[in-house]
């Protein structure tokens, strides 16, 4: 588990409905879908980004402090009823980039030397407004750890089904 994000687990069942995705088997055949605008709540993805080297420079006490901050943040999101889910991601050392070149599948094993920053995890929230989502994202520990870490807020695009 990466040094920056721990503890955001257990996707809630709030406003979820199944959507069949091609070539995926259970339990991965679902995606979070739901209302987006107008009188409805809006869903946002908070991407947890950081320089992998920055987190590796933390002392064990600093790691514990970050872990506790994420646990507190998760509890606050749950108590407010805005948390839909989230997970930490493993380091990019075990990642694989998949693309197609000349009609053939191309795999590139991590770590990716050209990447200065990586996504260390994500959080999905549902809020009444963009301003509320910005407020929650700004409270994310990643947004407060210094120049080697950040939280990026992206609205989830709703696709009519």
C-alpha positions in Angstrom: 0.0 0.0 0.0 1.3 3.4 -0.9 2.6 5.7 1.8 0.1 8.5 1.3 -3.3 6.9 1.2 -4.6 4.2 3.5 -7.9 3.4 5.0 -10.5 4.5 2.4 -12.3 1.2 1.8 -15.7 -0.4 1.6 -17.6 1.2 -1.2 -21.0 2.0 0.1 -24.2 0.9 -1.6 -25.6 4.5 -1.7 -27.3 5.2 -5.1 -25.6 2.4 -7.0 -27.0 0.5 -9.9 -25.4 -2.1 -12.1 -24.1 -1.3 -15.5 -22.7 -4.2 -17.6 -19.2 -3.5 -18.9 -17.7 -5.6 -21.7 -15.2 -8.4 -21.0 -15.4 -8.0 -17.2 -16.4 -10.8 -14.9 -18.2 -10.5 -11.6 -17.7 -8.8 -9.2 -16.2 -6.2 -11.6 -19.3 -5.9 -13.9 -20.6 -2.7 -12.3 -19.8 0.9 -12.3 -21.1 3.7 -10.2 -23.9 5.6 -12.0 -26.4 8.1 -10.8 -27.9 11.6 -11.2 -25.6 14.5 -12.0 -27.1 18.0 -12.4 -30.1 20.2 -11.7 -32.0 19.2 -8.6 -29.7 16.1 -8.2 -26.5 15.7 -6.4 -23.3 15.7 -8.4 -20.6 13.1 -8.2 -16.9 13.9 -8.1 -13.7 12.0 -8.2 -10.9 13.2 -5.9 -7.7 11.9 -7.3 -4.9 11.6 -4.8 -1.7 12.5 -6.6 1.8 12.5 -5.3 5.5 12.1 -6.1 6.3 8.6 -4.9 9.6 9.7 -3.6 8.0 12.3 -1.3 6.1 9.6 0.6 9.2 7.4 0.9 11.0 10.2 2.8 8.4 10.2 5.6 9.5 8.8 9.0 7.4 6.0 10.6 5.8 8.5 12.9 4.9 10.8 9.9 3.4 7.7 8.1 1.2 7.0 11.1 0.2 10.7 11.3 -0.9 10.6 7.6 -2.7 7.3 8.1 -4.6 8.8 11.1 -5.5 11.9 9.0 -7.0 9.7 6.3 -9.0 7.7 8.8 -10.4 11.0 10.3 -11.1 12.4 6.8 -12.9 9.2 5.8 -15.0 9.3 9.0 -16.0 12.9 8.3 -17.0 12.1 4.7 -19.1 9.1 5.9 -20.7 11.2 8.7 -21.7 13.9 6.2 -23.1 11.2 3.9 -21.1 12.3 0.9 -18.7 9.3 0.6 -19.5 6.9 -2.2 -16.2 5.0 -2.1 -12.5 5.2 -2.5 -9.4 3.1 -2.4 -5.6 3.5 -2.1 -3.6 2.2 -5.0 -0.4 0.2 -4.9 2.8 1.9 -6.1 3.5 2.2 -9.8 6.2 -0.5 -9.6 3.5 -3.2 -10.1 1.5 -1.2 -12.7 1.0 -2.1 -16.3 0.1 0.4 -19.1 -1.9 -1.2 -21.9 -2.2 0.4 -25.3 -2.5 -0.7 -29.0 0.2 -0.1 -31.6 -0.4 -1.3 -35.2 -3.4 -3.3 -34.1 -1.4 -5.2 -31.5 -1.6 -5.0 -27.8 1.3 -3.2 -26.2 2.2 -3.6 -22.5 4.6 -1.4 -20.5 5.5 -2.5 -17.0 5.9 0.2 -14.3 7.5 2.1 -12.8 7.2 4.7 -15.5 10.3 6.8 -15.5 8.6 9.6 -17.5 6.0 10.1 -14.7 6.9 12.7 -12.2 3.6 12.1 -10.3 1.4 9.1 -9.7 -2.1 8.6 -8.6 -2.0 7.1 -5.1 -5.7 6.6 -4.7 -9.1 8.0 -5.3 -12.3 9.0 -3.4 -15.8 9.3 -4.9 -18.1 11.8 -3.3 -21.6 13.0 -4.1 -22.3 16.6 -3.2 -25.0 19.3 -3.8 -22.6 21.6 -5.6 -19.1 22.1 -7.1 -18.2 24.4 -4.2 -19.1 21.7 -1.7 -17.0 19.2 -3.6 -14.1 21.7 -3.6 -14.4 22.1 0.1 -14.3 18.4 0.7 -11.3 17.9 -1.7 -9.4 20.8 0.1 -9.8 18.9 3.4 -8.2 15.8 1.9 -4.9 15.1 3.6 -3.1 14.9 0.2 -4.0 18.6 -0.3 -2.2 19.5 2.9 1.0 17.4 2.8 3.1 19.9 0.9 4.3 20.3 -2.7 4.9 16.6 -3.3 1.2 15.7 -2.8 -2.2 17.1 -4.1 -5.9 16.3 -4.4 -7.4 16.8 -7.9 -11.2 17.2 -8.2 -12.9 16.0 -11.3 -16.7 15.9 -11.9 -17.9 12.5 -13.1 -19.5 12.7 -16.5 -22.9 11.1 -16.6 -23.5 9.1 -19.7 -27.2 8.5 -20.6 -27.9 4.8 -20.5 
